[in-house]
Amino acid sequence: MPTPSTAAEHIQDLGAYVSASPSSFHAVHEAARRLDAAGFTGLDELRLWPEPAAATAGKFYVIRDGALIAWVVPAGAGPTTGFNILGAHTDSPSFKLKPKPTTGKFGWLQAGVEVYGGPLLNSWLDRELQLAGRLVMRDGTQHLTATGPLLRFPQLAIHLDRAVNEGLALDKQQHMNPVFGLGDPAGEDLLGLLADRVADAEVDPAQIGGYDVVIADTQAPAVFGARGEFFASGRLDNLSATHAGLTALVAHAATPLPDGAPIAVLAAFDHEEIGSASRSGACGPILEDVLVRISDGLGASASQRRQAFAASFCVSADAGHAVHPNYPERHDPANRPVLNGGPLLKINANQRYATDAAGAALWARLCADAGIPYQEFVSNNVMPCGSTIGPLTATRLGIRTVDVGVALLSMHSARELCGIEDPHRLAVVTRTFFRTAA
């Protein structure tokens, strides 16, 4: 579809993107589909990239597992042209299917899963859920699968736990085993069901050699509130930023670029929720691999490449916390971001976020140029602070980095909440960033 031009169009398109992306593999597949439609060229890491992919103006992307890097090379780019990078991630807290996944007892069929990241366990109870991800066949071919509504974590009735409203305690092994049917587990095969849900091929479940399959909520995203000011959806952390970067890059590539424009890059990593230590995570080499190959295509020497990195900037975009009206004591007393108050500038003295004074100044300038308000976020001193791909990217590559994001309530819930204005504002300022030499 055309690039969203209003907050209302953007929020509807974000909902469509989230719905099409129940797993990180689906998220990059949908991103690639949109990039193809916008005239981008997909490249294969196993092949020698054609020289025009880096040496002349063009727009390209590459996929590695559940991660995607996309970029736009402006006309006139040279060996020392800097990269302006929007960094995000494609994964969300959830549950991942275990080996020997078909379990059950007392006539129930259940799925064996382990916790992925840090989900709010209680938020996943009593919801219609699906399995989604990739199946890898023994010959190496891969297929996406998504079941639609299939599973449920059923909560114990209050009649059998009268004290539940005084404190719900969920054991990750005993209580987080979703049901998906009735019958004898010995006669059922959950992998066969996943194979049946592959849309593009006939898949023999006996030939499945491995799988990366997660649980995802199936409830459709929704706009609601007294004035339609709220947007509820699963996986806003962090598909809200991935989508903002994607829409900004497509819009950026569709318009004439100013002289001296940087190379605009969207880096959507996988595995951020579990530490980023993977070949497709921010601790891995994927971003450096791509930047080096672009740089090589522009004829850069090792020294010139370092000049280009020194001229580069990364905006690490990940969801942050809005002030919670029922728990104000958990927030900093002076810095209390609100929904629809603008994207967050995320700050932490211990570098859990990579923002420093130079990054804060750049963000202030970008937001002013884009006509976008922003808010500062810092943690209450007695609350632990999360982290992002920002410090990891800065540490790996030495590229200046600032941490930002959309404000949420219910972060890591199966269904998170943001304002309808903020995702679009993040996309608008990202488009400005892509055009601005930092």
KATAZI-V826340 format. One record per residue. PHI is phi in degrees with one decimal (999 if undefined). OMEGA is omega in whole degrees, -180 to 180 (NA if undefined). D_LAST is the distance of its C-alpha to the last C-alpha in Angstrom with 1 decimal. Layout:
phi->PHI omega->OMEGA d_last->D_LAST
phi->PHI omega->OMEGA d_last->D_LAST
This chain:
phi->999 omega->177 d_last->30.4
phi->-60.3 omega->179 d_last->28.1
phi->-61.6 omega->-179 d_last->24.7
phi->-59.7 omega->-177 d_last->25.6
phi->-109.2 omega->178 d_last->24.9
phi->-128.5 omega->179 d_last->26.4
phi->-61.7 omega->-179 d_last->26.5
phi->-65.4 omega->178 d_last->30.1
phi->-66.0 omega->-178 d_last->29.3
phi->-63.8 omega->-176 d_last->26.4
phi->-68.3 omega->176 d_last->28.6
phi->-67.0 omega->179 d_last->31.4
phi->-69.8 omega->175 d_last->29.2
phi->-60.8 omega->178 d_last->27.9
phi->-60.4 omega->178 d_last->31.6
phi->-65.7 omega->180 d_last->32.4
phi->-66.2 omega->179 d_last->29.7
phi->-62.1 omega->-179 d_last->30.8
phi->-63.6 omega->179 d_last->34.4
phi->-81.9 omega->-171 d_last->33.8
phi->-128.4 omega->180 d_last->32.1
phi->-72.6 omega->176 d_last->34.6
phi->-138.3 omega->178 d_last->33.3
phi->-61.7 omega->180 d_last->30.1
phi->-68.9 omega->174 d_last->31.7
phi->-67.6 omega->-179 d_last->32.4
phi->-62.5 omega->179 d_last->28.9
phi->-76.3 omega->176 d_last->27.5
phi->-64.0 omega->179 d_last->30.5
phi->-67.5 omega->176 d_last->29.9
phi->-61.7 omega->179 d_last->26.2
phi->-63.4 omega->178 d_last->27.3
phi->-60.3 omega->180 d_last->29.9
phi->-68.6 omega->178 d_last->27.5
phi->-65.8 omega->176 d_last->25.2
phi->-57.3 omega->-179 d_last->28.3
phi->-64.9 omega->179 d_last->29.3
phi->-91.7 omega->176 d_last->26.0
phi->88.4 omega->175 d_last->26.6
phi->-74.4 omega->179 d_last->24.5
phi->-109.4 omega->176 d_last->26.3
phi->-81.1 omega->-179 d_last->27.2
phi->-112.7 omega->-178 d_last->27.3
phi->-108.1 omega->-180 d_last->29.7
phi->-62.8 omega->-177 d_last->28.7
phi->-79.0 omega->-177 d_last->32.3
phi->-111.1 omega->173 d_last->32.1
phi->-70.6 omega->-179 d_last->30.5
phi->-72.3 omega->178 d_last->27.6
phi->-61.5 omega->-176 d_last->28.4
phi->-54.4 omega->179 d_last->26.3
phi->-61.6 omega->180 d_last->25.1
phi->-64.4 omega->179 d_last->23.4
phi->-128.2 omega->-170 d_last->20.6
phi->-89.1 omega->178 d_last->21.5
phi->-131.0 omega->180 d_last->21.4
phi->-59.2 omega->179 d_last->19.8
phi->176.9 omega->-177 d_last->20.8
phi->-136.8 omega->-167 d_last->20.5
phi->-145.4 omega->173 d_last->21.9
phi->-153.6 omega->176 d_last->22.6
phi->-142.1 omega->180 d_last->24.6
phi->-113.6 omega->170 d_last->26.6
phi->-128.5 omega->-179 d_last->27.8
phi->55.0 omega->-179 d_last->30.4
phi->-97.4 omega->180 d_last->28.9
phi->-123.5 omega->179 d_last->25.2
phi->-141.0 omega->171 d_last->23.2
phi->-118.6 omega->177 d_last->20.1
phi->-127.4 omega->-176 d_last->19.1
phi->-152.4 omega->177 d_last->16.6
phi->-126.6 omega->178 d_last->16.1
phi->-95.6 omega->-180 d_last->15.9
phi->-77.2 omega->173 d_last->15.3
phi->-60.0 omega->179 d_last->17.8
phi->88.8 omega->177 d_last->17.1
phi->-62.5 omega->-179 d_last->15.0
phi->-129.8 omega->-175 d_last->16.0
phi->-61.5 omega->-178 d_last->16.5
phi->-110.8 omega->177 d_last->13.3
phi->-64.4 omega->-178 d_last->10.9
phi->-79.4 omega->178 d_last->8.3
phi->-109.5 omega->169 d_last->9.0
phi->-102.8 omega->-168 d_last->7.6
phi->-113.7 omega->169 d_last->10.7
phi->-99.9 omega->-178 d_last->12.8
phi->-100.6 omega->179 d_last->15.6
phi->-145.3 omega->175 d_last->19.0
phi->-143.8 omega->-172 d_last->22.6
phi->-100.7 omega->-176 d_last->25.7
phi->-95.0 omega->179 d_last->28.5
phi->-139.1 omega->179 d_last->30.3
phi->-59.7 omega->-175 d_last->33.0
phi->-168.2 omega->177 d_last->36.4
phi->-136.5 omega->-176 d_last->39.4
phi->-118.0 omega->-177 d_last->39.8
phi->-67.4 omega->180 d_last->43.0
phi->-84.4 omega->165 d_last->45.0
phi->-61.9 omega->-175 d_last->47.3
phi->48.6 omega->-168 d_last->50.7
phi->-77.8 omega->-176 d_last->49.2
phi->-86.8 omega->-178 d_last->52.4
phi->-130.3 omega->176 d_last->54.2
phi->145.4 omega->179 d_last->56.4
phi->-166.0 omega->178 d_last->59.6
phi->56.7 omega->178 d_last->62.3
phi->86.2 omega->177 d_last->61.9
phi->-95.4 omega->168 d_last->58.1
phi->-96.6 omega->-178 d_last->55.6
phi->-131.9 omega->178 d_last->52.4
phi->-107.3 omega->176 d_last->49.2
phi->-83.4 omega->-178 d_last->48.2
phi->-133.3 omega->171 d_last->44.6
phi->-119.5 omega->-176 d_last->42.5
phi->-71.8 omega->176 d_last->39.8
phi->-109.6 omega->-180 d_last->36.3
phi->73.8 omega->-176 d_last->33.8
phi->-123.7 omega->179 d_last->34.7
phi->-71.8 omega->168 d_last->36.1
phi->-74.8 omega->-169 d_last->38.1
phi->-56.7 omega->-175 d_last->41.4
phi->-63.7 omega->-178 d_last->43.4
phi->-70.9 omega->-179 d_last->41.1
phi->-91.3 omega->-178 d_last->42.1
phi->-73.4 omega->171 d_last->45.8
phi->56.8 omega->175 d_last->47.9
phi->-124.8 omega->174 d_last->45.3
phi->-84.1 omega->-171 d_last->45.7
phi->-121.0 omega->177 d_last->43.4
phi->-126.9 omega->168 d_last->42.6
phi->-100.6 omega->-179 d_last->42.0
phi->-153.6 omega->178 d_last->39.1
phi->158.1 omega->-178 d_last->37.4
phi->-120.7 omega->171 d_last->38.2
phi->-109.5 omega->179 d_last->41.5
phi->-112.8 omega->-177 d_last->41.6
phi->-80.3 omega->-178 d_last->44.8
phi->-64.4 omega->177 d_last->46.7
phi->-87.9 omega->177 d_last->45.9
phi->95.2 omega->178 d_last->42.1
phi->-68.3 omega->-176 d_last->41.6
phi->-125.6 omega->179 d_last->39.6
phi->-139.4 omega->172 d_last->40.2
phi->-82.3 omega->177 d_last->38.6
phi->-138.5 omega->175 d_last->41.0
phi->-151.5 omega->-170 d_last->41.1
phi->-88.1 omega->-165 d_last->44.4
phi->73.2 omega->-176 d_last->44.0
phi->-53.8 omega->-174 d_last->45.9
phi->-144.3 omega->-169 d_last->47.9
phi->-121.3 omega->176 d_last->47.7
phi->-158.1 omega->168 d_last->48.1
phi->-91.5 omega->-176 d_last->48.0
phi->-80.2 omega->178 d_last->51.2
phi->-81.4 omega->176 d_last->51.5
phi->-69.9 omega->-180 d_last->54.9
phi->-61.3 omega->-179 d_last->57.0
phi->-61.7 omega->178 d_last->57.3
phi->-63.4 omega->-178 d_last->61.1
phi->-102.3 omega->176 d_last->60.6
phi->-153.0 omega->-173 d_last->58.2
phi->-63.8 omega->-178 d_last->59.2
phi->-96.5 omega->-173 d_last->56.7
phi->-60.5 omega->-178 d_last->53.6
phi->-76.9 omega->172 d_last->52.3
phi->-90.3 omega->178 d_last->52.5
phi->159.7 omega->180 d_last->50.1
phi->-94.0 omega->178 d_last->49.1
phi->-115.0 omega->-179 d_last->48.8
phi->-111.8 omega->175 d_last->47.8
phi->-83.8 omega->-173 d_last->48.5
phi->-63.3 omega->179 d_last->45.8
phi->-89.8 omega->-173 d_last->48.6
phi->-77.8 omega->-170 d_last->51.6
phi->-99.6 omega->-175 d_last->50.2
phi->-100.7 omega->175 d_last->47.1
phi->-123.2 omega->-174 d_last->49.1
phi->-70.4 omega->174 d_last->48.7
phi->-93.9 omega->176 d_last->51.7
phi->-135.1 omega->178 d_last->51.6
phi->171.9 omega->177 d_last->55.3
phi->-120.7 omega->179 d_last->58.9
phi->147.0 omega->-179 d_last->60.9
phi->-100.8 omega->-179 d_last->61.4
phi->-55.9 omega->-180 d_last->58.3
phi->-65.7 omega->-179 d_last->60.4
phi->-103.2 omega->-178 d_last->60.8
phi->-118.2 omega->180 d_last->57.2
phi->-140.5 omega->180 d_last->54.0
phi->-62.8 omega->178 d_last->50.7
phi->-64.7 omega->176 d_last->49.1
phi->-63.7 omega->177 d_last->51.4
phi->-64.1 omega->177 d_last->50.2
phi->-63.6 omega->178 d_last->46.6
phi->-63.5 omega->179 d_last->47.7
phi->-65.1 omega->-177 d_last->49.4
phi->-92.6 omega->174 d_last->46.2
phi->-73.2 omega->-171 d_last->44.3
phi->-86.1 omega->-168 d_last->43.9
phi->-106.4 omega->-176 d_last->43.4
phi->-164.9 omega->169 d_last->46.2
phi->-85.3 omega->-175 d_last->49.5
phi->-119.6 omega->175 d_last->48.8
phi->-87.8 omega->-178 d_last->51.6
phi->-59.2 omega->179 d_last->50.9
phi->-67.8 omega->-179 d_last->52.9
phi->-97.2 omega->177 d_last->50.2
phi->-73.0 omega->-180 d_last->47.3
phi->-92.6 omega->-180 d_last->46.2
phi->-167.9 omega->-179 d_last->43.4
phi->-156.3 omega->171 d_last->41.3
phi->-123.1 omega->-172 d_last->38.3
phi->-129.2 omega->-179 d_last->39.4
phi->-121.0 omega->174 d_last->38.4
phi->-93.4 omega->178 d_last->39.8
phi->-137.9 omega->176 d_last->38.0
phi->-70.0 omega->-179 d_last->39.2
phi->-106.7 omega->-179 d_last->40.5
phi->-65.4 omega->-178 d_last->40.6
phi->-66.7 omega->173 d_last->38.7
phi->-58.8 omega->-176 d_last->35.7
phi->-148.4 omega->168 d_last->36.7
phi->-94.1 omega->-179 d_last->35.7
phi->-156.2 omega->-179 d_last->38.0
phi->112.8 omega->-176 d_last->38.5
phi->-57.9 omega->179 d_last->40.3
phi->-124.3 omega->-178 d_last->37.9
phi->64.4 omega->-174 d_last->36.4
phi->-92.5 omega->-176 d_last->33.4
phi->-108.0 omega->175 d_last->33.4
phi->-134.6 omega->-180 d_last->32.4
phi->-111.9 omega->-179 d_last->34.2
phi->-168.1 omega->167 d_last->33.6
phi->-76.0 omega->167 d_last->33.6
phi->63.9 omega->174 d_last->30.5
phi->-63.2 omega->169 d_last->28.0
phi->-92.9 omega->15 d_last->26.7
phi->-137.9 omega->178 d_last->24.7
phi->-68.4 omega->174 d_last->25.3
phi->-61.2 omega->180 d_last->23.8
phi->-79.6 omega->177 d_last->20.3
phi->-58.8 omega->180 d_last->21.2
phi->-65.3 omega->178 d_last->22.5
phi->-60.6 omega->178 d_last->19.6
phi->-64.8 omega->-180 d_last->17.3
phi->-65.4 omega->-179 d_last->20.0
phi->-65.9 omega->179 d_last->20.7
phi->-66.1 omega->-178 d_last->17.1
phi->-68.2 omega->178 d_last->16.8
phi->-62.3 omega->178 d_last->20.2
phi->-66.0 omega->179 d_last->19.4
phi->-60.3 omega->-177 d_last->16.2
phi->-71.0 omega->-175 d_last->18.4
phi->-89.5 omega->-177 d_last->21.1
phi->-123.7 omega->177 d_last->19.5
phi->-58.2 omega->-177 d_last->18.6
phi->-99.1 omega->180 d_last->15.1
phi->-70.2 omega->175 d_last->13.6
phi->-59.2 omega->179 d_last->13.6
phi->77.4 omega->180 d_last->10.8
phi->-63.2 omega->176 d_last->9.6
phi->-73.4 omega->171 d_last->8.3
phi->-82.2 omega->-177 d_last->11.2
phi->-84.3 omega->-174 d_last->11.5
phi->-133.6 omega->167 d_last->13.5
phi->-105.8 omega->177 d_last->15.9
phi->-115.6 omega->-180 d_last->17.5
phi->-106.7 omega->-175 d_last->20.6
phi->-86.5 omega->171 d_last->22.5
phi->-102.7 omega->168 d_last->26.2
phi->65.7 omega->177 d_last->28.2
phi->-63.7 omega->-176 d_last->25.8
phi->-69.7 omega->179 d_last->28.8
phi->-122.1 omega->172 d_last->30.8
phi->110.4 omega->173 d_last->28.3
phi->72.8 omega->-176 d_last->26.2
phi->-88.0 omega->178 d_last->28.4
phi->-156.9 omega->-179 d_last->29.1
phi->-69.1 omega->178 d_last->28.3
phi->-111.6 omega->179 d_last->26.4
phi->-98.2 omega->-176 d_last->24.9
phi->-69.1 omega->174 d_last->21.7
phi->-77.5 omega->-179 d_last->23.8
phi->-85.0 omega->-172 d_last->24.9
phi->-92.4 omega->-168 d_last->23.5
phi->-59.6 omega->-178 d_last->22.7
phi->-66.4 omega->179 d_last->18.9
phi->-61.4 omega->179 d_last->19.1
phi->-55.8 omega->-178 d_last->22.0
phi->-70.0 omega->-180 d_last->20.2
phi->-61.9 omega->179 d_last->17.0
phi->-65.2 omega->-179 d_last->19.5
phi->-68.8 omega->174 d_last->21.6
phi->-63.5 omega->-180 d_last->18.9
phi->-61.1 omega->178 d_last->18.0
phi->-60.5 omega->180 d_last->21.7
phi->-65.2 omega->177 d_last->22.2
phi->-88.7 omega->175 d_last->19.8
phi->78.1 omega->-176 d_last->22.0
phi->-77.2 omega->168 d_last->19.8
phi->-79.5 omega->179 d_last->21.7
phi->-59.2 omega->179 d_last->21.3
phi->-68.2 omega->179 d_last->19.6
phi->-65.9 omega->177 d_last->17.2
phi->-61.6 omega->178 d_last->16.4
phi->-65.8 omega->174 d_last->15.5
phi->-62.3 omega->180 d_last->13.2
phi->-63.5 omega->178 d_last->11.4
phi->-63.4 omega->179 d_last->11.4
phi->-67.1 omega->179 d_last->10.1
phi->-88.2 omega->-173 d_last->7.0
phi->-96.3 omega->176 d_last->6.8
phi->-145.8 omega->175 d_last->6.4
phi->-117.8 omega->169 d_last->9.6
phi->-98.0 omega->178 d_last->10.9
phi->-84.9 omega->-175 d_last->14.6
phi->-108.9 omega->179 d_last->16.7
phi->-144.6 omega->-175 d_last->20.3
phi->-62.8 omega->177 d_last->23.1
phi->-130.4 omega->-172 d_last->24.0
phi->-100.3 omega->164 d_last->27.1
phi->-81.7 omega->177 d_last->28.4
phi->-65.1 omega->-179 d_last->31.1
phi->-94.3 omega->-175 d_last->34.5
phi->-65.2 omega->-179 d_last->37.2
phi->-92.6 omega->-179 d_last->39.9
phi->-136.3 omega->-176 d_last->38.2
phi->-63.8 omega->-179 d_last->36.4
phi->-68.1 omega->180 d_last->37.4
phi->-84.9 omega->-175 d_last->35.1
phi->-112.2 omega->175 d_last->31.9
phi->-61.8 omega->-175 d_last->30.4
phi->-68.0 omega->-177 d_last->32.6
phi->-101.7 omega->-176 d_last->29.8
phi->-112.1 omega->-173 d_last->27.0
phi->-130.5 omega->-178 d_last->28.6
phi->-64.4 omega->180 d_last->26.4
phi->-122.6 omega->175 d_last->28.3
phi->-66.2 omega->-179 d_last->28.3
phi->67.2 omega->175 d_last->26.7
phi->-92.8 omega->-178 d_last->25.0
phi->109.1 omega->178 d_last->21.5
phi->-59.5 omega->-179 d_last->19.3
phi->-89.3 omega->162 d_last->19.3
phi->-100.0 omega->-171 d_last->16.9
phi->-98.5 omega->-171 d_last->18.8
phi->-129.6 omega->176 d_last->19.6
phi->-150.7 omega->-176 d_last->22.1
phi->-62.9 omega->-178 d_last->23.1
phi->-96.1 omega->175 d_last->24.3
phi->60.5 omega->167 d_last->21.0
phi->-69.8 omega->164 d_last->22.6
phi->-113.7 omega->-172 d_last->19.2
phi->-87.7 omega->-177 d_last->16.1
phi->-60.3 omega->168 d_last->14.7
phi->-128.7 omega->-175 d_last->14.5
phi->-62.3 omega->180 d_last->13.9
phi->-65.6 omega->178 d_last->10.3
phi->-66.9 omega->178 d_last->9.8
phi->-62.6 omega->180 d_last->12.3
phi->-65.8 omega->178 d_last->10.7
phi->-62.6 omega->-180 d_last->7.5
phi->-62.2 omega->178 d_last->10.2
phi->-61.6 omega->180 d_last->12.4
phi->-67.8 omega->180 d_last->10.3
phi->-62.1 omega->-179 d_last->9.8
phi->-65.4 omega->177 d_last->13.5
phi->-64.3 omega->180 d_last->14.6
phi->-63.4 omega->-179 d_last->13.1
phi->-86.1 omega->-177 d_last->14.8
phi->68.9 omega->-174 d_last->17.9
phi->-116.8 omega->173 d_last->18.1
phi->-74.9 omega->174 d_last->19.6
phi->-140.8 omega->-179 d_last->18.7
phi->-129.8 omega->177 d_last->20.9
phi->-95.6 omega->177 d_last->20.7
phi->-123.8 omega->171 d_last->22.7
phi->-144.7 omega->-175 d_last->24.3
phi->-77.2 omega->165 d_last->27.5
phi->-59.2 omega->-173 d_last->30.9
phi->-61.5 omega->-178 d_last->31.8
phi->-96.7 omega->180 d_last->34.8
phi->-106.2 omega->176 d_last->33.0
phi->-65.4 omega->-179 d_last->31.4
phi->-105.4 omega->174 d_last->27.7
phi->-70.9 omega->179 d_last->26.7
phi->-139.4 omega->-173 d_last->23.7
phi->-143.1 omega->174 d_last->21.3
phi->-75.6 omega->-176 d_last->19.6
phi->-59.1 omega->179 d_last->16.6
phi->-60.9 omega->180 d_last->18.3
phi->-67.3 omega->180 d_last->19.8
phi->-66.9 omega->178 d_last->16.7
phi->-61.3 omega->-179 d_last->15.2
phi->-70.1 omega->-178 d_last->18.7
phi->-67.9 omega->-168 d_last->19.3
phi->-111.5 omega->-177 d_last->16.3
phi->71.4 omega->-180 d_last->14.7
phi->-87.4 omega->177 d_last->11.3
phi->-57.1 omega->-172 d_last->9.5
phi->-142.4 omega->174 d_last->10.9
phi->-131.1 omega->-179 d_last->11.8
phi->-103.6 omega->-180 d_last->15.1
phi->-140.3 omega->176 d_last->16.1
phi->164.9 omega->178 d_last->19.0
phi->-86.3 omega->179 d_last->22.0
phi->-75.6 omega->179 d_last->24.8
phi->-126.7 omega->156 d_last->28.1
phi->-106.7 omega->178 d_last->31.7
phi->62.1 omega->178 d_last->33.8
phi->-58.4 omega->-178 d_last->31.1
phi->73.9 omega->169 d_last->32.7
phi->-75.8 omega->173 d_last->35.6
phi->-62.6 omega->-179 d_last->36.9
phi->-141.7 omega->-175 d_last->35.9
phi->-96.5 omega->-173 d_last->32.8
phi->-134.7 omega->173 d_last->32.1
phi->-135.1 omega->173 d_last->29.1
phi->-85.3 omega->-176 d_last->28.8
phi->-74.3 omega->-177 d_last->28.7
phi->-85.5 omega->-167 d_last->25.8
phi->-67.3 omega->179 d_last->23.2
phi->-60.4 omega->178 d_last->22.6
phi->-66.0 omega->178 d_last->22.0
phi->-61.5 omega->177 d_last->19.6
phi->-62.1 omega->178 d_last->17.6
phi->-65.1 omega->-179 d_last->17.6
phi->-64.5 omega->-179 d_last->16.7
phi->-70.4 omega->176 d_last->13.6
phi->-65.4 omega->177 d_last->12.7
phi->-61.8 omega->175 d_last->13.3
phi->-61.7 omega->179 d_last->11.0
phi->-60.0 omega->-179 d_last->8.2
phi->-60.3 omega->-176 d_last->9.4
phi->-99.3 omega->-170 d_last->9.3
phi->-111.0 omega->174 d_last->6.0
phi->-66.9 omega->-176 d_last->3.8
phi->-85.5 omega->NA d_last->0.0
